[in-house]
Amino acid sequence: MTNSNPEPLPSQRHLFDIPDDVAFLNCAYISPLPKASLAAGERGLRRKTRPWTIAPDDFFTASEAVRALFAKLINAEADDIAFAPAVSYGMAQAAHNIAVAKSQTIVTLAEQFPSNVYPWMDLAERTGAALVTVPRPGNDDWTAALLARIESSTGLVAVPHCHWTDGGLIDLAAVGAACRRVGAALCIDATQSVGALPLDVKRVDPDFVAVASYKWLLGPYSLGFLYVAPRRQGGRPIEHNWIARRDSENFAGLVNYRREFQAGARRFDVGERSNFALMPVAEASLKLLDEWTVPQILKTLSRRTAAIAERARAELGIDSVAAHRRAGHYLGLRFAIPPDLPARLAAEHVHVSVRGQAMRVTPHLWNTDADVEKLFAVLRAALR
Ligand SMILES: Cc1ncc(COP(=O)(O)O)c(C=O)c1O
C-alpha cells in the first residue's frame, strides 16, 4: 500500500514489551522485538522439538514469503533477494563478484560502518586499487562531497543511505546516476535506513544492497538480506549449499548434483537459510512494517526527531545535522559529550548511544511523548 500523504501513526508501544519507565531511543543499536515476532519465534523454535512435523515444503515456504516482504520495502522483486546473516557476509558476496582494476578507485565515506569498509580494504589490497575515503564535509553535504569523487577512474562506490553516526543523508538517486555515467559499481549498506526510509532500487539501480534485520526491520539478529541486481544474478557465490541448486525441492534427488542454481539471487543465499526459529520472526516483523507502511513510519519518526532536535537546540544549545541534510528517522546530537553520559542516562532508564562525535537519538513507534520528556529531564540534569 502506498500513501502519498501519510498521517503520523499513534504510539504502538502496546505491541512491544517495554516497561513504562524505560525510554528506549536507540533503534539504531538494536530494536526491541515486537511481541508478535517473539510469539512467532517461540512457535518456530518449538517445531524443532517435533522434527517429524517439519516437511520439505517448510524449507521453502516461509523463506519465499520473507523474500517477497523484504523485496516490497525496496521496490525489488522477490527473485532479487538473497539471505545474508550479516552485512559483512552480503558485502563479501559483492566483493567476490565485482572486478576492479589496479588503476581504479573504490570510494567510501569517512567513519562508515566497518562491515562496508573492511571488504573493500581487502579488495583494494588484493587488486592494487586505491581506496578513497570522502572526508566528512563541514556543511554535512555528503552527496556533493561524494559526487565530487566519482570520476572516470572510479570502479566501485560503497556507501550507506544515511550516515550511521548522525543520520547525514546521501542522495542515492544522484549517486546511482553518477556511477552509471562512469561505469562504476554501487554497493549500499542500507541497515540504518531500510524499514524507515524509502529506497527504490529501480530508481537508484545499485549492484548490491545489504541490510541487517535487527534494527529498522525490527527483526532477529543474524538473518539479513542482500539485494542483487538482475545483471549480477549470474555471479559466483562465496559458498555452495545444496538448497541454492536447481530442483533442491526434491530431497530424494539431492545426490543428482546440479550445475544450475535456483532462480534469481537465490544462489547467494547463506547455507541453512531455512531457519525455522528466526524466519518466522523476520516474517512477523516485516508484516508489521507492511501494515504501518514506510511512508507513515518515516512521517511519524521525522516529526519526533525534528521536535527533539529543535528542543535540544533551544533548551541546551546542542546542534545536529540540518533537517534537509538528515534522514528523517535518524538524529545525532553533536556536543562535547561527557564520556560517562550514556551510562548516566542508562542508569535513569534512558537509552541512546554515542557513535563518532554524535549522541544518537533514534526513536521508533514504541516511543511516547513521556519518553522524550524523560530524555530532556535526564539530559538537563546530567549537563548542568
Ligand atoms: C550501518 C551499519 N551496517 C551494518 C551493521 C551491522 O553489520 P553486520 O551485520 O556486518 O554485523 C551496523 C550495526 O551497527 C550498522 O550500523
The ligand as an SDF file (V2000), in Angstrom:
LIG
                    3D

 16 16  0  0  0  0  0  0  0  0999 V2000
   25.4620    0.9050    9.1710 C   0  0  0  0  0  0  0  0  0  0  0  0
   25.5510   -0.4690    9.7570 C   0  0  0  0  0  0  0  0  0  0  0  0
   25.7480   -1.5060    8.9560 N   0  0  0  0  0  0  0  0  0  0  0  0
   25.8380   -2.7560    9.4240 C   0  0  0  0  0  0  0  0  0  0  0  0
   25.7330   -3.0280   10.7710 C   0  0  0  0  0  0  0  0  0  0  0  0
   25.8590   -4.4440   11.2410 C   0  0  0  0  0  0  0  0  0  0  0  0
   26.8150   -5.1210   10.4610 O   0  0  0  0  0  0  0  0  0  0  0  0
   26.9410   -6.6960   10.4640 P   0  0  0  0  0  0  0  0  0  0  0  0
   25.6060   -7.2190   10.0350 O   0  0  0  0  0  0  0  0  0  0  0  0
   28.0230   -6.9840    9.4730 O   0  0  0  0  0  0  0  0  0  0  0  0
   27.2900   -7.1140   11.8520 O   0  0  0  0  0  0  0  0  0  0  0  0
   25.5490   -1.9680   11.6690 C   0  0  0  0  0  0  0  0  0  0  0  0
   25.4640   -2.1910   13.1190 C   0  0  0  0  0  0  0  0  0  0  0  0
   25.5410   -1.2970   13.9280 O   0  0  0  0  0  0  0  0  0  0  0  0
   25.4360   -0.6500   11.1340 C   0  0  0  0  0  0  0  0  0  0  0  0
   25.2320    0.4070   11.9300 O   0  0  0  0  0  0  0  0  0  0  0  0
  1  2  1  0
  2  3  1  0
  2 15  2  0
  3  4  2  0
  4  5  1  0
  5  6  1  0
  5 12  2  0
  6  7  1  0
  7  8  1  0
  8  9  2  0
  8 10  1  0
  8 11  1  0
 12 13  1  0
 12 15  1  0
 13 14  2  0
 15 16  1  0
M  END
$$$$
